[in-house]
Amino acid sequence: MAMLKPPVPSYKELDSLLQSLE
């Protein structure tokens, strides 16, 4: 996900979801 870093809340939510899944 390091490659994708768009200034949008969706990215933050996705990152949070991925971390939660781990």
mmCIF entry with sequence, helices, sheets and N, C-alpha, C, O atoms, coordinates in Angstrom:
data_MODEL
# 
_entry.id   MODEL 
# 
_entity.id                         1 
_entity.type                       polymer 
_entity.pdbx_number_of_molecules   1 
# 
_entity_poly.entity_id                      1 
_entity_poly.type                           'polypeptide(L)' 
_entity_poly.nstd_linkage                   no 
_entity_poly.nstd_monomer                   no 
_entity_poly.pdbx_seq_one_letter_code       MAMLKPPVPSYKELDSLLQSLE 
_entity_poly.pdbx_seq_one_letter_code_can   MAMLKPPVPSYKELDSLLQSLE 
_entity_poly.pdbx_strand_id                 A 
# 
loop_
_entity_poly_seq.entity_id 
_entity_poly_seq.num 
_entity_poly_seq.mon_id 
_entity_poly_seq.hetero 
1 1  MET n 
1 2  ALA n 
1 3  MET n 
1 4  LEU n 
1 5  LYS n 
1 6  PRO n 
1 7  PRO n 
1 8  VAL n 
1 9  PRO n 
1 10 SER n 
1 11 TYR n 
1 12 LYS n 
1 13 GLU n 
1 14 LEU n 
1 15 ASP n 
1 16 SER n 
1 17 LEU n 
1 18 LEU n 
1 19 GLN n 
1 20 SER n 
1 21 LEU n 
1 22 GLU n 
# 
_struct_asym.id          A 
_struct_asym.entity_id   1 
# 
_struct_conf.conf_type_id            HELX_P 
_struct_conf.id                      HELX_P1 
_struct_conf.pdbx_PDB_helix_id       AA1 
_struct_conf.beg_label_comp_id       PRO 
_struct_conf.beg_label_asym_id       A 
_struct_conf.beg_label_seq_id        9 
_struct_conf.pdbx_beg_PDB_ins_code   ? 
_struct_conf.end_label_comp_id       LEU 
_struct_conf.end_label_asym_id       A 
_struct_conf.end_label_seq_id        21 
_struct_conf.pdbx_end_PDB_ins_code   ? 
_struct_conf.beg_auth_comp_id        PRO 
_struct_conf.beg_auth_asym_id        A 
_struct_conf.beg_auth_seq_id         9 
_struct_conf.end_auth_comp_id        LEU 
_struct_conf.end_auth_asym_id        A 
_struct_conf.end_auth_seq_id         21 
_struct_conf.pdbx_PDB_helix_class    1 
_struct_conf.details                 ? 
_struct_conf.pdbx_PDB_helix_length   13 
# 
_struct_conf_type.id          HELX_P 
_struct_conf_type.criteria    ? 
_struct_conf_type.reference   ? 
# 
loop_
_atom_site.group_PDB 
_atom_site.id 
_atom_site.type_symbol 
_atom_site.label_atom_id 
_atom_site.label_alt_id 
_atom_site.label_comp_id 
_atom_site.label_asym_id 
_atom_site.label_entity_id 
_atom_site.label_seq_id 
_atom_site.pdbx_PDB_ins_code 
_atom_site.Cartn_x 
_atom_site.Cartn_y 
_atom_site.Cartn_z 
_atom_site.occupancy 
_atom_site.B_iso_or_equiv 
_atom_site.pdbx_formal_charge 
_atom_site.auth_seq_id 
_atom_site.auth_comp_id 
_atom_site.auth_asym_id 
_atom_site.auth_atom_id 
_atom_site.pdbx_PDB_model_num 
ATOM 1  N N  . MET A 1 1  ? 0.843   -1.214 0.000  1.00 0.00 ? 1  MET A N  1 
ATOM 2  C CA . MET A 1 1  ? 0.000   0.000  0.000  1.00 0.00 ? 1  MET A CA 1 
ATOM 3  C C  . MET A 1 1  ? 0.866   1.247  0.000  1.00 0.00 ? 1  MET A C  1 
ATOM 4  O O  . MET A 1 1  ? 0.364   2.366  -0.113 1.00 0.00 ? 1  MET A O  1 
ATOM 5  N N  . ALA A 1 2  ? 2.150   1.048  0.126  1.00 0.00 ? 2  ALA A N  1 
ATOM 6  C CA . ALA A 1 2  ? 3.047   2.203  0.152  1.00 0.00 ? 2  ALA A CA 1 
ATOM 7  C C  . ALA A 1 2  ? 3.009   2.941  -1.181 1.00 0.00 ? 2  ALA A C  1 
ATOM 8  O O  . ALA A 1 2  ? 3.140   4.163  -1.239 1.00 0.00 ? 2  ALA A O  1 
ATOM 9  N N  . MET A 1 3  ? 2.828   2.165  -2.253 1.00 0.00 ? 3  MET A N  1 
ATOM 10 C CA . MET A 1 3  ? 2.777   2.776  -3.578 1.00 0.00 ? 3  MET A CA 1 
ATOM 11 C C  . MET A 1 3  ? 1.571   3.696  -3.696 1.00 0.00 ? 3  MET A C  1 
ATOM 12 O O  . MET A 1 3  ? 1.665   4.805  -4.221 1.00 0.00 ? 3  MET A O  1 
ATOM 13 N N  . LEU A 1 4  ? 0.439   3.215  -3.200 1.00 0.00 ? 4  LEU A N  1 
ATOM 14 C CA . LEU A 1 4  ? -0.771  4.032  -3.258 1.00 0.00 ? 4  LEU A CA 1 
ATOM 15 C C  . LEU A 1 4  ? -0.854  4.931  -2.029 1.00 0.00 ? 4  LEU A C  1 
ATOM 16 O O  . LEU A 1 4  ? -0.897  4.457  -0.894 1.00 0.00 ? 4  LEU A O  1 
ATOM 17 N N  . LYS A 1 5  ? -0.877  6.245  -2.281 1.00 0.00 ? 5  LYS A N  1 
ATOM 18 C CA . LYS A 1 5  ? -0.985  7.158  -1.145 1.00 0.00 ? 5  LYS A CA 1 
ATOM 19 C C  . LYS A 1 5  ? -1.798  8.391  -1.518 1.00 0.00 ? 5  LYS A C  1 
ATOM 20 O O  . LYS A 1 5  ? -1.319  9.517  -1.381 1.00 0.00 ? 5  LYS A O  1 
ATOM 21 N N  . PRO A 1 6  ? -3.029  8.182  -1.991 1.00 0.00 ? 6  PRO A N  1 
ATOM 22 C CA . PRO A 1 6  ? -3.901  9.277  -2.386 1.00 0.00 ? 6  PRO A CA 1 
ATOM 23 C C  . PRO A 1 6  ? -4.424  10.030 -1.169 1.00 0.00 ? 6  PRO A C  1 
ATOM 24 O O  . PRO A 1 6  ? -4.737  9.412  -0.151 1.00 0.00 ? 6  PRO A O  1 
ATOM 25 N N  . PRO A 1 7  ? -4.522  11.356 -1.256 1.00 0.00 ? 7  PRO A N  1 
ATOM 26 C CA . PRO A 1 7  ? -5.016  12.181 -0.149 1.00 0.00 ? 7  PRO A CA 1 
ATOM 27 C C  . PRO A 1 7  ? -6.522  12.073 0.017  1.00 0.00 ? 7  PRO A C  1 
ATOM 28 O O  . PRO A 1 7  ? -7.240  13.065 -0.111 1.00 0.00 ? 7  PRO A O  1 
ATOM 29 N N  . VAL A 1 8  ? -6.998  10.875 0.300  1.00 0.00 ? 8  VAL A N  1 
ATOM 30 C CA . VAL A 1 8  ? -8.436  10.675 0.453  1.00 0.00 ? 8  VAL A CA 1 
ATOM 31 C C  . VAL A 1 8  ? -8.721  9.855  1.705  1.00 0.00 ? 8  VAL A C  1 
ATOM 32 O O  . VAL A 1 8  ? -7.891  9.039  2.105  1.00 0.00 ? 8  VAL A O  1 
ATOM 33 N N  . PRO A 1 9  ? -9.858  10.054 2.319  1.00 0.00 ? 9  PRO A N  1 
ATOM 34 C CA . PRO A 1 9  ? -10.259 9.325  3.516  1.00 0.00 ? 9  PRO A CA 1 
ATOM 35 C C  . PRO A 1 9  ? -10.423 7.831  3.249  1.00 0.00 ? 9  PRO A C  1 
ATOM 36 O O  . PRO A 1 9  ? -10.253 7.007  4.147  1.00 0.00 ? 9  PRO A O  1 
ATOM 37 N N  . SER A 1 10 ? -10.754 7.496  2.007  1.00 0.00 ? 10 SER A N  1 
ATOM 38 C CA . SER A 1 10 ? -10.945 6.091  1.643  1.00 0.00 ? 10 SER A CA 1 
ATOM 39 C C  . SER A 1 10 ? -9.649  5.308  1.894  1.00 0.00 ? 10 SER A C  1 
ATOM 40 O O  . SER A 1 10 ? -9.678  4.189  2.405  1.00 0.00 ? 10 SER A O  1 
ATOM 41 N N  . TYR A 1 11 ? -8.524  5.908  1.529  1.00 0.00 ? 11 TYR A N  1 
ATOM 42 C CA . TYR A 1 11 ? -7.231  5.245  1.745  1.00 0.00 ? 11 TYR A CA 1 
ATOM 43 C C  . TYR A 1 11 ? -7.013  4.989  3.230  1.00 0.00 ? 11 TYR A C  1 
ATOM 44 O O  . TYR A 1 11 ? -6.572  3.913  3.634  1.00 0.00 ? 11 TYR A O  1 
ATOM 45 N N  . LYS A 1 12 ? -7.331  5.994  4.028  1.00 0.00 ? 12 LYS A N  1 
ATOM 46 C CA . LYS A 1 12 ? -7.147  5.843  5.481  1.00 0.00 ? 12 LYS A CA 1 
ATOM 47 C C  . LYS A 1 12 ? -8.034  4.726  6.004  1.00 0.00 ? 12 LYS A C  1 
ATOM 48 O O  . LYS A 1 12 ? -7.613  3.927  6.840  1.00 0.00 ? 12 LYS A O  1 
ATOM 49 N N  . GLU A 1 13 ? -9.237  4.676  5.518  1.00 0.00 ? 13 GLU A N  1 
ATOM 50 C CA . GLU A 1 13 ? -10.168 3.626  5.969  1.00 0.00 ? 13 GLU A CA 1 
ATOM 51 C C  . GLU A 1 13 ? -9.659  2.257  5.532  1.00 0.00 ? 13 GLU A C  1 
ATOM 52 O O  . GLU A 1 13 ? -9.737  1.288  6.287  1.00 0.00 ? 13 GLU A O  1 
ATOM 53 N N  . LEU A 1 14 ? -9.143  2.184  4.323  1.00 0.00 ? 14 LEU A N  1 
ATOM 54 C CA . LEU A 1 14 ? -8.621  0.920  3.819  1.00 0.00 ? 14 LEU A CA 1 
ATOM 55 C C  . LEU A 1 14 ? -7.426  0.469  4.654  1.00 0.00 ? 14 LEU A C  1 
ATOM 56 O O  . LEU A 1 14 ? -7.307  -0.703 5.010  1.00 0.00 ? 14 LEU A O  1 
ATOM 57 N N  . ASP A 1 15 ? -6.554  1.409  4.957  1.00 0.00 ? 15 ASP A N  1 
ATOM 58 C CA . ASP A 1 15 ? -5.382  1.093  5.766  1.00 0.00 ? 15 ASP A CA 1 
ATOM 59 C C  . ASP A 1 15 ? -5.818  0.568  7.129  1.00 0.00 ? 15 ASP A C  1 
ATOM 60 O O  . ASP A 1 15 ? -5.268  -0.409 7.637  1.00 0.00 ? 15 ASP A O  1 
ATOM 61 N N  . SER A 1 16 ? -6.804  1.224  7.707  1.00 0.00 ? 16 SER A N  1 
ATOM 62 C CA . SER A 1 16 ? -7.309  0.810  9.019  1.00 0.00 ? 16 SER A CA 1 
ATOM 63 C C  . SER A 1 16 ? -7.879  -0.608 8.931  1.00 0.00 ? 16 SER A C  1 
ATOM 64 O O  . SER A 1 16 ? -7.664  -1.436 9.816  1.00 0.00 ? 16 SER A O  1 
ATOM 65 N N  . LEU A 1 17 ? -8.604  -0.866 7.851  1.00 0.00 ? 17 LEU A N  1 
ATOM 66 C CA . LEU A 1 17 ? -9.205  -2.190 7.680  1.00 0.00 ? 17 LEU A CA 1 
ATOM 67 C C  . LEU A 1 17 ? -8.119  -3.253 7.534  1.00 0.00 ? 17 LEU A C  1 
ATOM 68 O O  . LEU A 1 17 ? -8.208  -4.329 8.125  1.00 0.00 ? 17 LEU A O  1 
ATOM 69 N N  . LEU A 1 18 ? -7.112  -2.946 6.754  1.00 0.00 ? 18 LEU A N  1 
ATOM 70 C CA . LEU A 1 18 ? -6.030  -3.907 6.552  1.00 0.00 ? 18 LEU A CA 1 
ATOM 71 C C  . LEU A 1 18 ? -5.329  -4.199 7.871  1.00 0.00 ? 18 LEU A C  1 
ATOM 72 O O  . LEU A 1 18 ? -5.017  -5.353 8.168  1.00 0.00 ? 18 LEU A O  1 
ATOM 73 N N  . GLN A 1 19 ? -5.083  -3.168 8.657  1.00 0.00 ? 19 GLN A N  1 
ATOM 74 C CA . GLN A 1 19 ? -4.414  -3.357 9.949  1.00 0.00 ? 19 GLN A CA 1 
ATOM 75 C C  . GLN A 1 19 ? -5.309  -4.164 10.881 1.00 0.00 ? 19 GLN A C  1 
ATOM 76 O O  . GLN A 1 19 ? -4.823  -4.981 11.664 1.00 0.00 ? 19 GLN A O  1 
ATOM 77 N N  . SER A 1 20 ? -6.598  -3.937 10.797 1.00 0.00 ? 20 SER A N  1 
ATOM 78 C CA . SER A 1 20 ? -7.541  -4.652 11.659 1.00 0.00 ? 20 SER A CA 1 
ATOM 79 C C  . SER A 1 20 ? -7.577  -6.136 11.280 1.00 0.00 ? 20 SER A C  1 
ATOM 80 O O  . SER A 1 20 ? -7.729  -7.008 12.135 1.00 0.00 ? 20 SER A O  1 
ATOM 81 N N  . LEU A 1 21 ? -7.434  -6.395 9.997  1.00 0.00 ? 21 LEU A N  1 
ATOM 82 C CA . LEU A 1 21 ? -7.472  -7.783 9.519  1.00 0.00 ? 21 LEU A CA 1 
ATOM 83 C C  . LEU A 1 21 ? -6.246  -8.551 9.995  1.00 0.00 ? 21 LEU A C  1 
ATOM 84 O O  . LEU A 1 21 ? -6.333  -9.742 10.291 1.00 0.00 ? 21 LEU A O  1 
ATOM 85 N N  . GLU A 1 22 ? -5.105  -7.874 10.070 1.00 0.00 ? 22 GLU A N  1 
ATOM 86 C CA . GLU A 1 22 ? -3.869  -8.541 10.486 1.00 0.00 ? 22 GLU A CA 1 
ATOM 87 C C  . GLU A 1 22 ? -3.992  -9.127 11.882 1.00 0.00 ? 22 GLU A C  1 
ATOM 88 O O  . GLU A 1 22 ? -3.041  -9.724 12.387 1.00 0.00 ? 22 GLU A O  1 
# 
